[in-house]
Amino acid sequence: MLKSTHKKYTLNFKQASGTSRGILKQKDSFFIFIWEETNPDIVGIGECGLLKGLSVDDRPDYEQKIIEVCKNIQHYQMFLDQDLEAFPSIRFGLEMALMDLGVLGESGNGGYKGYKGYRGNRVLFPTNFTLGKDSIDINGLVWMGEFDFMKQQIREKIDSGFSCIKLKIGAIDFEMELELIKSIRKEFSAKDIEIRVDANGAFFSEEALDKLKQLAAFDLHSIEQPIKQGQWEKMAELCEKSPLPIVLDEELIGINDLTKKAKLLKVIKPQYIILKPSLLGGFKASEEWIQIAKNNDIGWWITSALESNIGLNAIAQWTYTLNSKMPQGLGTGQLYTNNFNSPLEIKSGKLYFDHSKGWDLKNLIQ
């Protein structure tokens, strides 16, 4: 019989990180622990990565729901898809913990496959990545802030070997943001450095197309969520007219029904979508989006959502199994002062799994 409990853990940012939704200094994560009653030393751990103001399950009864899940773990093990639809980050945390313990099996082809033996060692998807034989290309994330601060981040990312840079925009003066991008292009062509920008819905719909045209002059890869989600017709018009490829991000959050997922992509016709398992309900739910995107010739990549190294590790391992050659958004593991030491390591714009480093979870399990 399975047993379960949970713990809240507050992650502290090394430096205040700016987005169009405000400044982030701390982030709460909730961890689910699952073990077999007859073998309590082997524990599966899953991270429920709630994002305040963005996750659809950001609600007053959130932790109470986790308590209910842990008390009734046998039920939720069987019905996590149906009964946790309204709590995507809890659903993902439970999915992660069950896979870590080995009682769920690997996600794939729209379902879960088989029963895996107990592991509890944070290897959910054994591959050449987890063997340390291969790596994942990732983008270097540049947070919003004052002009000089953003420019400093850009230089640090390029100097450390990143060939793909993602800029959070929409918080400072737009002309200054254009100057930042221009300064990169003066030194590096699109062949040298790929630039992605993320507006987090910061543009007003009536000004968005003009701003997209100005951004396109600098040979950018794409822009994420130029206007706020929920404006399907306006977003569809932008995707049709924009000279710059548009990526849907927040637009996908809260849409669980398979038919509605297909309708969204058919109506808006974006060039790309971004999958964040913590916000979409986990691996299986994200794979549904990927399949629909493939059916509609829409590109995609995976991004973490400010999880600790526990959640990031699970997402990275799953991402590797998808065989995408695009740089992924998995560089958030270095954001916190009190993150957990893990085998994850970033070198020259790539994410590696280094067994010699091991896990240090004493701050979490004590």
LINRAVEN-V166423 format. One record per residue. N is the residue number from 1. RES is the residue in one letter. SS is DSSP state (alpha for helix, beta for strand, coil for the rest). BURIAL is I if it has 24 or more other C-alpha atoms within 12 Angstrom, else O. D_CENTER is the distance of its C-alpha to the mean C-alpha in Angstrom with 2 decimals. Layout:
N,RES,SS,BURIAL,D_CENTER ; N,RES,SS,BURIAL,D_CENTER
//
This chain:
1,M,coil,O,32.20 ; 2,L,beta,I,28.69 ; 3,K,beta,I,28.36 ; 4,S,beta,I,25.42 ; 5,T,beta,I,24.70 ; 6,H,beta,I,21.94 ; 7,K,beta,I,21.44 ; 8,K,beta,I,19.88 ; 9,Y,beta,I,18.73 ; 10,T,beta,I,18.32 ; 11,L,beta,I,16.31 ; 12,N,beta,I,18.18 ; 13,F,beta,I,16.91 ; 14,K,beta,O,19.18 ; 15,Q,beta,O,19.78 ; 16,A,beta,O,19.15 ; 17,S,beta,I,16.16 ; 18,G,beta,I,16.87 ; 19,T,beta,I,15.10 ; 20,S,coil,I,17.14 ; 21,R,coil,O,16.80 ; 22,G,beta,O,18.41 ; 23,I,beta,O,18.45 ; 24,L,beta,I,16.30 ; 25,K,beta,O,18.43 ; 26,Q,beta,I,17.26 ; 27,K,beta,I,14.59 ; 28,D,beta,I,15.65 ; 29,S,beta,I,14.09 ; 30,F,beta,I,16.23 ; 31,F,beta,I,16.95 ; 32,I,beta,I,18.84 ; 33,F,beta,I,21.47 ; 34,I,beta,I,23.36 ; 35,W,beta,I,26.51 ; 36,E,beta,I,29.57 ; 37,E,coil,O,32.57 ; 38,T,coil,O,34.74 ; 39,N,beta,O,32.37 ; 40,P,beta,O,30.74 ; 41,D,beta,O,30.01 ; 42,I,beta,I,27.19 ; 43,V,beta,I,24.16 ; 44,G,beta,I,20.83 ; 45,I,beta,I,18.05 ; 46,G,beta,I,14.96 ; 47,E,beta,I,12.63 ; 48,C,beta,I,12.43 ; 49,G,coil,I,9.79 ; 50,L,coil,I,11.58 ; 51,L,coil,I,11.07 ; 52,K,coil,I,14.66 ; 53,G,coil,O,15.72 ; 54,L,coil,I,12.65 ; 55,S,coil,I,12.04 ; 56,V,coil,I,14.96 ; 57,D,coil,I,15.98 ; 58,D,coil,I,16.66 ; 59,R,coil,O,20.33 ; 60,P,coil,O,23.29 ; 61,D,coil,O,23.56 ; 62,Y,alpha,I,20.05 ; 63,E,alpha,I,21.34 ; 64,Q,alpha,O,24.42 ; 65,K,alpha,I,22.46 ; 66,I,alpha,I,20.96 ; 67,I,alpha,I,24.58 ; 68,E,alpha,O,25.79 ; 69,V,alpha,I,23.34 ; 70,C,alpha,I,24.50 ; 71,K,alpha,O,28.10 ; 72,N,coil,O,27.89 ; 73,I,alpha,I,25.67 ; 74,Q,alpha,I,28.01 ; 75,H,alpha,O,27.55 ; 76,Y,alpha,I,23.77 ; 77,Q,alpha,I,23.55 ; 78,M,alpha,O,25.35 ; 79,F,alpha,O,23.97 ; 80,L,alpha,I,20.32 ; 81,D,alpha,I,19.59 ; 82,Q,alpha,O,22.40 ; 83,D,alpha,O,22.76 ; 84,L,coil,I,19.23 ; 85,E,coil,I,18.25 ; 86,A,coil,I,18.53 ; 87,F,coil,I,16.27 ; 88,P,alpha,I,12.94 ; 89,S,alpha,I,11.39 ; 90,I,alpha,I,14.80 ; 91,R,alpha,I,14.95 ; 92,F,alpha,I,11.87 ; 93,G,alpha,I,13.38 ; 94,L,alpha,I,16.67 ; 95,E,alpha,I,15.62 ; 96,M,alpha,I,14.21 ; 97,A,alpha,I,17.45 ; 98,L,alpha,I,19.70 ; 99,M,alpha,I,18.40 ; 100,D,alpha,I,18.77 ; 101,L,alpha,I,22.26 ; 102,G,coil,I,23.01 ; 103,V,coil,I,24.19 ; 104,L,coil,I,21.77 ; 105,G,coil,I,21.56 ; 106,E,beta,I,19.17 ; 107,S,beta,I,17.18 ; 108,G,beta,I,18.47 ; 109,N,coil,O,20.54 ; 110,G,coil,O,19.57 ; 111,G,beta,O,20.64 ; 112,Y,beta,O,21.01 ; 113,K,beta,O,23.52 ; 114,G,coil,O,26.14 ; 115,Y,coil,O,26.62 ; 116,K,coil,O,25.62 ; 117,G,coil,O,27.69 ; 118,Y,coil,I,26.60 ; 119,R,coil,I,24.36 ; 120,G,coil,I,22.68 ; 121,N,coil,I,21.83 ; 122,R,coil,I,18.01 ; 123,V,coil,I,18.49 ; 124,L,coil,I,17.04 ; 125,F,coil,I,17.36 ; 126,P,coil,I,20.32 ; 127,T,coil,O,20.28 ; 128,N,coil,O,21.52 ; 129,F,coil,I,18.27 ; 130,T,coil,I,19.04 ; 131,L,coil,O,22.66 ; 132,G,coil,O,21.95 ; 133,K,coil,O,23.43 ; 134,D,coil,O,20.58 ; 135,S,coil,I,17.50 ; 136,I,beta,I,14.33 ; 137,D,beta,I,14.56 ; 138,I,beta,I,11.92 ; 139,N,coil,I,12.26 ; 140,G,beta,I,13.71 ; 141,L,beta,I,12.30 ; 142,V,beta,I,15.31 ; 143,W,coil,I,15.37 ; 144,M,beta,I,17.92 ; 145,G,coil,I,21.33 ; 146,E,coil,O,24.93 ; 147,F,alpha,I,25.89 ; 148,D,alpha,O,26.99 ; 149,F,alpha,O,23.96 ; 150,M,alpha,I,21.61 ; 151,K,alpha,I,24.14 ; 152,Q,alpha,O,24.22 ; 153,Q,alpha,I,20.48 ; 154,I,alpha,I,20.84 ; 155,R,alpha,I,23.81 ; 156,E,alpha,O,22.21 ; 157,K,alpha,I,19.31 ; 158,I,alpha,I,21.92 ; 159,D,alpha,O,24.35 ; 160,S,coil,O,21.98 ; 161,G,coil,O,21.61 ; 162,F,coil,I,18.56 ; 163,S,coil,I,19.59 ; 164,C,beta,I,16.55 ; 165,I,beta,I,15.94 ; 166,K,beta,I,13.54 ; 167,L,beta,I,15.49 ; 168,K,beta,I,14.71 ; 169,I,coil,I,17.91 ; 170,G,coil,I,19.88 ; 171,A,coil,I,21.08 ; 172,I,coil,I,24.09 ; 173,D,coil,O,26.85 ; 174,F,alpha,I,25.80 ; 175,E,alpha,O,28.70 ; 176,M,alpha,O,27.54 ; 177,E,alpha,I,24.08 ; 178,L,alpha,I,26.03 ; 179,E,alpha,O,28.11 ; 180,L,alpha,I,25.16 ; 181,I,alpha,I,24.03 ; 182,K,alpha,I,27.71 ; 183,S,alpha,O,28.18 ; 184,I,alpha,I,25.59 ; 185,R,alpha,I,27.27 ; 186,K,alpha,O,30.66 ; 187,E,alpha,O,29.81 ; 188,F,coil,O,27.34 ; 189,S,coil,O,27.48 ; 190,A,coil,I,24.66 ; 191,K,coil,O,25.67 ; 192,D,coil,O,25.15 ; 193,I,coil,I,21.95 ; 194,E,beta,I,19.39 ; 195,I,beta,I,18.26 ; 196,R,beta,I,15.38 ; 197,V,beta,I,15.51 ; 198,D,beta,I,13.42 ; 199,A,coil,I,15.85 ; 200,N,coil,I,13.78 ; 201,G,coil,I,16.85 ; 202,A,beta,I,19.34 ; 203,F,coil,I,22.05 ; 204,F,coil,O,24.89 ; 205,S,alpha,I,25.49 ; 206,E,alpha,O,29.00 ; 207,E,alpha,O,28.03 ; 208,A,alpha,I,24.83 ; 209,L,alpha,I,26.63 ; 210,D,alpha,O,28.77 ; 211,K,alpha,I,25.91 ; 212,L,alpha,I,24.13 ; 213,K,alpha,O,27.47 ; 214,Q,alpha,O,27.79 ; 215,L,alpha,I,24.37 ; 216,A,alpha,I,25.18 ; 217,A,coil,O,28.20 ; 218,F,coil,I,26.15 ; 219,D,coil,I,24.89 ; 220,L,coil,I,21.17 ; 221,H,coil,I,18.74 ; 222,S,beta,I,17.11 ; 223,I,beta,I,16.16 ; 224,E,beta,I,13.25 ; 225,Q,coil,I,14.61 ; 226,P,coil,I,18.05 ; 227,I,beta,I,19.46 ; 228,K,coil,I,18.47 ; 229,Q,coil,I,17.32 ; 230,G,coil,O,20.17 ; 231,Q,coil,O,22.53 ; 232,W,alpha,I,22.55 ; 233,E,alpha,O,25.88 ; 234,K,alpha,I,25.24 ; 235,M,alpha,I,21.89 ; 236,A,alpha,I,23.73 ; 237,E,alpha,O,26.46 ; 238,L,alpha,I,24.22 ; 239,C,alpha,I,22.63 ; 240,E,alpha,O,26.22 ; 241,K,alpha,O,27.72 ; 242,S,coil,I,25.17 ; 243,P,coil,I,26.04 ; 244,L,coil,I,22.43 ; 245,P,coil,I,19.82 ; 246,I,beta,I,17.59 ; 247,V,beta,I,13.96 ; 248,L,beta,I,13.02 ; 249,D,coil,I,9.88 ; 250,E,alpha,I,11.24 ; 251,E,alpha,I,14.02 ; 252,L,alpha,I,12.49 ; 253,I,coil,I,11.95 ; 254,G,coil,I,14.97 ; 255,I,coil,I,16.30 ; 256,N,coil,I,17.06 ; 257,D,coil,O,20.34 ; 258,L,alpha,O,20.43 ; 259,T,alpha,O,23.19 ; 260,K,alpha,O,21.47 ; 261,K,alpha,I,18.36 ; 262,A,alpha,I,20.92 ; 263,K,alpha,O,22.85 ; 264,L,alpha,I,20.07 ; 265,L,alpha,I,19.42 ; 266,K,alpha,I,23.19 ; 267,V,alpha,O,24.08 ; 268,I,alpha,I,21.69 ; 269,K,coil,I,21.56 ; 270,P,coil,I,18.68 ; 271,Q,coil,I,18.51 ; 272,Y,beta,I,14.79 ; 273,I,beta,I,11.88 ; 274,I,beta,I,8.10 ; 275,L,beta,I,6.42 ; 276,K,coil,I,3.71 ; 277,P,alpha,I,6.18 ; 278,S,alpha,I,6.84 ; 279,L,alpha,I,7.88 ; 280,L,alpha,I,9.53 ; 281,G,coil,I,11.44 ; 282,G,coil,I,10.35 ; 283,F,alpha,I,11.21 ; 284,K,alpha,I,14.39 ; 285,A,alpha,I,13.33 ; 286,S,alpha,I,10.68 ; 287,E,alpha,I,13.57 ; 288,E,alpha,I,15.80 ; 289,W,alpha,I,13.98 ; 290,I,alpha,I,14.13 ; 291,Q,alpha,I,17.78 ; 292,I,alpha,I,18.69 ; 293,A,alpha,I,17.22 ; 294,K,alpha,O,19.27 ; 295,N,alpha,O,22.24 ; 296,N,coil,I,22.13 ; 297,D,coil,O,21.63 ; 298,I,coil,I,18.31 ; 299,G,beta,I,15.95 ; 300,W,beta,I,12.23 ; 301,W,beta,I,9.46 ; 302,I,beta,I,6.06 ; 303,T,beta,I,3.17 ; 304,S,coil,I,2.10 ; 305,A,coil,I,3.84 ; 306,L,coil,I,7.07 ; 307,E,coil,I,7.94 ; 308,S,coil,I,11.19 ; 309,N,alpha,I,12.05 ; 310,I,alpha,I,12.72 ; 311,G,alpha,I,9.35 ; 312,L,alpha,I,8.03 ; 313,N,alpha,I,11.24 ; 314,A,alpha,I,10.89 ; 315,I,alpha,I,7.67 ; 316,A,alpha,I,9.51 ; 317,Q,alpha,I,12.69 ; 318,W,alpha,I,11.71 ; 319,T,alpha,I,10.37 ; 320,Y,alpha,I,13.77 ; 321,T,alpha,I,15.66 ; 322,L,coil,I,14.64 ; 323,N,coil,O,16.69 ; 324,S,coil,O,14.98 ; 325,K,coil,O,16.79 ; 326,M,coil,I,14.62 ; 327,P,coil,I,12.86 ; 328,Q,beta,I,9.15 ; 329,G,beta,I,6.72 ; 330,L,coil,I,7.03 ; 331,G,coil,I,9.69 ; 332,T,alpha,I,8.96 ; 333,G,alpha,I,11.29 ; 334,Q,alpha,I,14.32 ; 335,L,coil,I,13.84 ; 336,Y,beta,I,15.89 ; 337,T,coil,O,19.60 ; 338,N,coil,I,19.46 ; 339,N,coil,I,16.54 ; 340,F,coil,I,17.79 ; 341,N,beta,I,19.37 ; 342,S,coil,I,17.96 ; 343,P,coil,I,18.66 ; 344,L,beta,I,15.62 ; 345,E,beta,I,17.10 ; 346,I,beta,I,16.45 ; 347,K,beta,I,19.54 ; 348,S,coil,O,20.36 ; 349,G,coil,I,16.95 ; 350,K,beta,I,16.15 ; 351,L,beta,I,14.38 ; 352,Y,beta,I,17.06 ; 353,F,beta,I,17.86 ; 354,D,coil,I,21.17 ; 355,H,coil,O,23.17 ; 356,S,coil,O,25.64 ; 357,K,coil,O,23.35 ; 358,G,coil,O,22.80 ; 359,W,coil,I,21.19 ; 360,D,beta,O,22.56 ; 361,L,coil,O,21.73 ; 362,K,coil,O,25.03 ; 363,N,coil,O,23.57 ; 364,L,coil,I,21.73 ; 365,I,coil,O,24.51 ; 366,Q,coil,O,27.69
//
